[in-house]
Amino acid sequence: MTQMPGLLDTEAIRKDFPILDRVLHDGRKLVYLDNAATSQKPRQVLDAVAEYYERYNANVHRGVHVLAEEATALYEGARDKVASFVNAPSRDEVIFTKNASESLNLVANMLGWADEPYRVDRETEIVITEMEHHSNIVPWQLLAQRTGAKLKWFGLTDDGRLDLSNIEEVITEKTKIVSFVLVSNILGTVNPVEQIVRRAQEVGALVLVDASQAAPHMPLDVQALGADFVAFTGHKMCGPTGIGVLWGRQELLEDLPPFLGGGEMIETVSMHSSTYAPAPHKFEAGTPPIAQAVGLGAAVDYLDAIGMDRIAQHEHAITEYAVQRLQEVPGLRIIGPVTAEDRGAAISFVLGDIHPHDVGQVLDEQGIAVRVGHHCARPVCLRYGIPATTRASFYLYSTPGEVDALVDGLEHVRNFFG
């Protein structure tokens, strides 16, 4: 299976990731299949963060000394890299946050405080989907509670797809914002962005796309998406934790109010009032995650050097193989699409009546790291009548051999529990 079409040279790639050489208990080598939660980091990223702290550490934008200017250049250089990575029309449309959750909350709060025509109030509606991560549910629930807006959502089909059969009833002239995930973190489903965006634009609604599970795995072109905002996070795409991104259309960022107040987001301050800096700095109050941004820039360089098209092809091949092999395990049921068509590299499943936590624990004893639980997507578990799932998720360094190790591990789980 190592010769299957589309695979990257994982032997070479894995040499860049020190943690993948780790040997766990009983001499078992780590099989890391929890990439939807966080990816591992290559030496190039680890070295970039270390070098920043060793040679350039200073606060940005405010100092005139050499270190401050160098740190500012590195920080703003990372913004340039991210803008290019997502094909943003302007670098000023790229806002650094601490994670995708903060990016999503930022948009929700902006709309809650906005003037017309963007304001969300009791006369308006918010639309999400039943497959969202909690980070794209709770902010909108909070906004609806504060403003009196009505929260609506698309349901799910039995095979793990969005049910858009009633799209004209869900997205109406009252809709102010449609916020949905591009690739589900629990189901792996790749959603039909074009259809949703087209309907939202027909009624004049804004669109926010959560691309946290897309940006690491496939080419992401914000202009081609047609959305107004796109959120993603660094730690799932070979970057450090503590850094996220919100891309927004320039005219919207100019018109919408800031969420956090403080240093760097201001233009002038008096005891009576303040004026704000232009975007992106208007939305980056206080000392930003400088080292983390530098690390994210290094991660973008790393992914660009390999090529996002090639990464997507590799993951499609691995996912296709994994879906096939997992369905050979007696009693295993995939929760979500059961083919590799329009699906990402996260595969959730249940194994007979064995609780997912027990599955995960026995796999861990074999050196196999998977995720168990509801994956911050509890409404999906409720929809399919299950308490939780086991989730295996793959990335650019994943191999067919690791899929085989997972399947062998699941056979051990079945034997262990009789």
Disulfide bonds with the S-S distance in Angstrom:
none
